[in-house]
Amino acid sequence: MIVCIGEILADMTGTDKKSSYQFDCYAGGAPFNVSCGIARLGGDVTFAGCVGQDAIGAYLKRYADGVEGLRTRIATDRTRNTTLAFVTLSEAGERSFSFFRKNTADYALDMPMAEDLIRDAQIVHIGSLMLSEESGRAFAEEVFGYAKRCKKRVSFDVNYREDIYESAEDAKRIYSLWLTRADILKLSEDEAELFYGAHADEELRALSKDKMIFVTLGKAGAKLYVNGEATLRPTIDVKVVDTNGAGDAFYAGALFKILCGESDPVSILDFANVCGALATTRHGATEVLPSLKEIEGYLKRVSAK
């Protein structure tokens, strides 16, 4: 079983209607998206998070409860509002974010809720948004420490969001520990460059001696670093509508394959790349997540050519 612990929030995707600017509200938050993706693939997964006592929080809980195959442990904090992420899409479907997150619920988590889930898990996936707040960092430390004492593998997705940190240097300081301690790690190409600069490939090869490191490369596919070696695999060609959640869909596919016992980098990357690509073909972060049947059918058609 995988337990995903961290943010669940509302992705508010804006559309300019000339006479007004309208938002569509989608369930989101990277660890929540990952948990939905794993459930969609048929994996054994539980999500733990927190929302505020408001209409959007109630919607998110209803939505999460309706995700087939997903077990949830979502608390409601009566003193906080639910976190909002305002998502702006370019003509190419690329996204930018701004957050409504002052004293909101996404990082109002506590250990009693998480401990029994961690004990039952094989992999503990920790969301990164909580690291921008002192209380969130303290909770993440508790989760990591307990997971390691229980001899669990810890997964971490960098998922860097510039506007929730005072500076890039502040983020680097906070993230540096997690980049070395996680057993399974995901970064985007931009994040790898931000944290490791021109020597990213060399640094990641060295770091991967005792871990698996995924680096997503957008249209170029993805890399997997294991035991000092890097494997690059291309993605598939699709008509991109919305890239929001694509990295989460990719990582859901990767973690699902790892949970199933797969260790071959090519097999893991090919599966995860298809998951990520198909998630870009419609709007929303969780509504378009592909099923196991869709992924296996696509891979079978490709291999038959």
C-alpha positions as CSV (number, residue, x, y, z in Angstrom):
1,M,0.0,0.0,0.0
2,I,1.1,3.6,-0.7
3,V,0.0,6.4,1.6
4,C,0.1,9.9,0.2
5,I,0.2,12.6,2.8
6,G,0.0,16.3,2.1
7,E,-2.0,19.0,0.3
8,I,-5.5,18.8,-1.1
9,L,-6.7,22.1,-2.5
10,A,-8.8,23.7,-5.1
11,D,-7.3,24.4,-8.5
12,M,-9.1,27.5,-9.8
13,T,-8.5,27.6,-13.5
14,G,-9.3,31.0,-15.0
15,T,-10.8,31.8,-18.4
16,D,-11.1,35.3,-19.8
17,K,-14.6,35.8,-21.1
18,K,-14.0,39.5,-22.0
19,S,-17.0,40.7,-19.9
20,S,-15.8,38.7,-16.9
21,Y,-13.0,36.4,-15.7
22,Q,-14.4,33.1,-14.7
23,F,-12.9,30.2,-12.7
24,D,-13.6,26.5,-12.9
25,C,-12.9,24.7,-9.6
26,Y,-11.1,21.4,-9.8
27,A,-9.8,19.2,-7.0
28,G,-6.1,19.3,-6.8
29,G,-2.9,19.2,-4.8
30,A,0.1,17.2,-5.9
31,P,-0.1,14.3,-3.4
32,F,-3.9,14.1,-3.8
33,N,-3.5,14.0,-7.6
34,V,-0.9,11.2,-7.2
35,S,-3.2,9.2,-4.9
36,C,-6.1,9.5,-7.4
37,G,-3.8,8.4,-10.3
38,I,-2.7,5.3,-8.3
39,A,-6.3,4.5,-7.4
40,R,-7.3,4.9,-11.1
41,L,-4.7,2.3,-12.0
42,G,-6.0,-0.1,-9.4
43,G,-3.3,0.4,-6.9
44,D,-3.6,0.1,-3.1
45,V,-3.6,3.7,-1.9
46,T,-4.7,6.0,0.9
47,F,-4.7,9.8,0.9
48,A,-4.4,11.8,4.1
49,G,-4.8,15.6,4.2
50,C,-6.8,18.5,5.6
51,V,-9.3,21.1,4.3
52,G,-11.0,24.1,5.9
53,Q,-14.6,24.3,7.2
54,D,-16.0,26.0,4.1
55,A,-17.9,25.2,0.9
56,I,-14.8,24.3,-1.1
57,G,-13.5,22.1,1.7
58,A,-16.8,20.2,1.8
59,Y,-16.7,19.9,-2.0
60,L,-13.2,18.5,-1.9
61,K,-14.1,15.9,0.7
62,R,-17.1,14.8,-1.3
63,Y,-15.0,14.6,-4.5
64,A,-12.3,12.6,-2.7
65,D,-14.9,10.2,-1.3
66,G,-16.2,9.6,-4.8
67,V,-12.8,8.5,-6.3
68,E,-13.2,4.8,-7.0
69,G,-10.6,2.7,-5.1
70,L,-9.2,5.6,-3.1
71,R,-9.3,5.5,0.7
72,T,-9.2,8.9,2.4
73,R,-8.4,10.3,5.8
74,I,-9.2,14.0,5.3
75,A,-9.6,16.2,8.4
76,T,-11.5,19.5,8.6
77,D,-9.9,22.4,10.5
78,R,-12.6,24.7,11.7
79,T,-10.2,27.6,12.2
80,R,-8.8,27.7,8.7
81,N,-10.0,28.1,5.1
82,T,-9.3,25.6,2.3
83,T,-6.2,26.4,0.2
84,L,-6.8,27.8,-3.3
85,A,-4.4,27.7,-6.2
86,F,-5.2,30.0,-9.1
87,V,-4.0,28.5,-12.3
88,T,-3.5,30.5,-15.5
89,L,-3.0,28.6,-18.8
90,S,-1.0,29.9,-21.7
91,E,-2.2,29.3,-25.3
92,A,0.1,26.2,-25.3
93,G,-1.6,24.8,-22.2
94,E,1.4,25.7,-19.9
95,R,0.4,26.8,-16.4
96,S,1.4,29.3,-13.9
97,F,0.2,29.5,-10.2
98,S,-0.7,32.0,-7.5
99,F,-1.8,30.8,-4.1
100,F,-4.4,31.9,-1.5
101,R,-2.6,30.2,1.4
102,K,-2.3,32.5,4.4
103,N,-3.2,30.4,7.5
104,T,-5.0,27.8,5.3
105,A,-5.6,24.2,6.0
106,D,-3.3,22.2,3.6
107,Y,-0.4,22.2,6.2
108,A,-2.7,21.8,9.3
109,L,-1.8,18.1,9.7
110,D,-1.0,16.0,12.8
111,M,0.7,12.7,13.5
112,P,-2.1,10.7,15.1
113,M,-3.9,10.7,11.8
114,A,-0.8,9.5,9.9
115,E,0.8,6.9,12.2
116,D,-1.5,4.0,11.6
117,L,-1.5,4.7,7.8
118,I,2.3,4.7,7.8
119,R,2.5,1.4,9.7
120,D,0.4,-0.3,7.0
121,A,2.2,1.2,4.0
122,Q,5.1,0.0,1.9
123,I,5.7,3.5,0.5
124,V,5.1,6.8,2.2
125,H,4.7,9.7,-0.3
126,I,5.1,13.2,1.3
127,G,3.8,16.3,-0.4
128,S,6.1,19.3,-0.5
129,L,3.8,22.3,-0.2
130,M,3.8,22.0,3.6
131,L,7.6,22.7,3.7
132,S,7.0,26.4,3.1
133,E,5.5,26.7,6.6
134,E,7.3,26.0,9.9
135,S,4.5,23.9,11.3
136,G,4.3,22.0,8.0
137,R,8.1,21.3,8.1
138,A,7.8,20.0,11.7
139,F,5.0,17.7,10.6
140,A,7.0,16.4,7.6
141,E,10.0,15.7,9.9
142,E,7.7,13.7,12.2
143,V,6.3,11.7,9.2
144,F,9.8,11.0,7.8
145,G,11.2,10.0,11.2
146,Y,8.3,7.6,11.9
147,A,8.4,6.1,8.4
148,K,12.1,5.4,8.7
149,R,11.6,3.8,12.2
150,C,8.9,1.6,10.6
151,K,11.4,0.8,7.8
152,K,9.2,2.3,5.0
153,R,10.4,3.7,1.7
154,V,9.8,7.5,1.5
155,S,8.8,9.2,-1.7
156,F,9.1,12.9,-2.3
157,D,8.1,15.2,-5.2
158,V,9.9,18.5,-5.3
159,N,6.9,20.3,-6.9
160,Y,8.6,23.7,-6.4
161,R,6.2,26.7,-6.3
162,E,8.1,30.0,-6.4
163,D,5.5,32.3,-4.9
164,I,5.1,30.4,-1.6
165,Y,8.8,31.0,-0.6
166,E,10.6,34.3,0.2
167,S,13.3,33.5,-2.4
168,A,14.8,30.6,-4.4
169,E,17.6,30.5,-1.9
170,D,15.2,30.0,0.9
171,A,13.6,27.1,-1.0
172,K,17.0,25.6,-1.8
173,R,17.8,25.6,1.9
174,I,14.6,23.9,2.8
175,Y,14.6,21.4,0.0
176,S,18.3,20.4,0.3
177,L,17.7,17.9,3.1
178,W,14.7,16.2,1.3
179,L,16.7,15.8,-1.9
180,T,19.2,13.6,-0.1
181,R,16.9,11.7,2.3
182,A,14.0,10.4,0.1
183,D,14.3,6.9,-1.3
184,I,12.3,7.8,-4.3
185,L,12.5,11.3,-5.7
186,K,10.9,13.3,-8.6
187,L,12.0,16.6,-10.1
188,S,11.2,18.5,-13.2
189,E,14.0,19.5,-15.6
190,D,13.7,23.1,-14.4
191,E,13.8,22.0,-10.7
192,A,17.0,19.9,-11.4
193,E,18.6,23.0,-13.0
194,L,17.5,25.2,-10.1
195,F,18.9,23.0,-7.4
196,Y,21.9,21.5,-9.1
197,G,22.8,24.0,-11.9
198,A,24.9,23.0,-14.9
199,H,26.1,19.9,-13.1
200,A,22.7,18.4,-12.5
201,D,23.3,15.2,-14.4
202,E,26.5,14.5,-12.6
203,E,25.0,15.4,-9.2
204,L,21.9,13.2,-9.8
205,R,24.0,10.2,-10.9
206,A,26.0,10.5,-7.6
207,L,22.8,10.9,-5.6
208,S,21.1,7.9,-7.1
209,K,23.6,5.4,-5.6
210,D,21.0,4.6,-2.9
211,K,17.7,5.9,-4.4
212,M,15.5,6.2,-7.5
213,I,15.4,9.7,-9.1
214,F,12.9,10.7,-11.8
215,V,13.4,13.8,-13.8
216,T,10.5,14.8,-16.1
217,L,11.5,16.5,-19.4
218,G,8.2,17.7,-20.8
219,K,7.8,16.8,-24.5
220,A,11.3,15.1,-24.4
221,G,10.1,12.4,-22.0
222,A,11.7,11.5,-18.7
223,K,14.9,10.2,-17.1
224,L,15.3,7.7,-14.3
225,Y,18.6,7.6,-12.3
226,V,19.3,4.4,-10.5
227,N,22.7,3.1,-9.1
228,G,24.5,6.0,-10.8
229,E,23.1,5.2,-14.2
230,A,20.6,7.3,-16.2
231,T,17.9,5.9,-18.5
232,L,16.1,8.3,-20.9
233,R,12.8,7.4,-22.6
234,P,10.7,9.5,-24.9
235,T,7.0,10.3,-24.3
236,I,4.1,10.0,-26.7
237,D,2.8,12.6,-29.0
238,V,-0.6,14.0,-28.0
239,K,-2.6,17.2,-28.5
240,V,-1.9,19.2,-25.3
241,V,-4.9,21.0,-23.7
242,D,-3.8,21.4,-20.1
243,T,-0.5,20.4,-18.5
244,N,-1.9,20.8,-14.9
245,G,-1.4,17.5,-13.2
246,A,0.7,15.9,-15.9
247,G,3.7,15.5,-13.6
248,D,1.4,14.0,-10.9
249,A,0.0,11.5,-13.4
250,F,3.5,10.6,-14.5
251,Y,4.5,10.0,-10.9
252,A,1.4,8.1,-10.1
253,G,2.3,5.7,-12.9
254,A,5.9,5.4,-11.7
255,L,4.9,4.7,-8.1
256,F,2.3,2.2,-9.2
257,K,4.9,0.2,-11.1
258,I,7.3,0.3,-8.2
259,L,4.5,-0.9,-5.9
260,C,3.9,-3.7,-8.3
261,G,7.5,-4.8,-7.9
262,E,8.8,-3.5,-11.3
263,S,12.4,-2.5,-11.2
264,D,13.3,-2.2,-15.0
265,P,13.8,1.6,-15.7
266,V,12.5,1.3,-19.3
267,S,9.3,-0.4,-18.2
268,I,8.7,2.1,-15.5
269,L,9.4,5.1,-17.6
270,D,7.4,4.0,-20.6
271,F,4.4,3.3,-18.4
272,A,4.7,6.6,-16.5
273,N,5.3,8.6,-19.7
274,V,2.0,7.4,-21.2
275,C,0.2,8.2,-17.9
276,G,1.6,11.8,-17.9
277,A,0.9,12.4,-21.6
278,L,-2.7,11.2,-21.6
279,A,-3.4,13.5,-18.6
280,T,-2.7,16.6,-20.7
281,T,-5.4,15.9,-23.2
282,R,-8.2,17.5,-21.2
283,H,-8.7,20.1,-18.4
284,G,-8.3,19.2,-14.8
285,A,-5.7,17.4,-12.7
286,T,-7.7,14.3,-11.6
287,E,-10.6,14.0,-14.0
288,V,-8.5,12.8,-16.9
289,L,-6.2,10.3,-15.2
290,P,-5.9,7.2,-17.3
291,S,-6.9,3.7,-16.3
292,L,-4.7,0.7,-16.3
293,K,-6.6,-0.7,-19.3
294,E,-6.0,2.5,-21.3
295,I,-2.3,2.5,-20.5
296,E,-1.7,-1.2,-21.2
297,G,-3.8,-1.0,-24.4
298,Y,-1.7,1.9,-25.6
299,L,1.6,0.2,-24.8
300,K,0.4,-3.0,-26.5
301,R,-0.5,-1.1,-29.7
302,V,2.9,0.7,-29.7
303,S,4.8,-2.6,-29.2
304,A,2.9,-4.2,-32.0
305,K,4.1,-1.6,-34.6
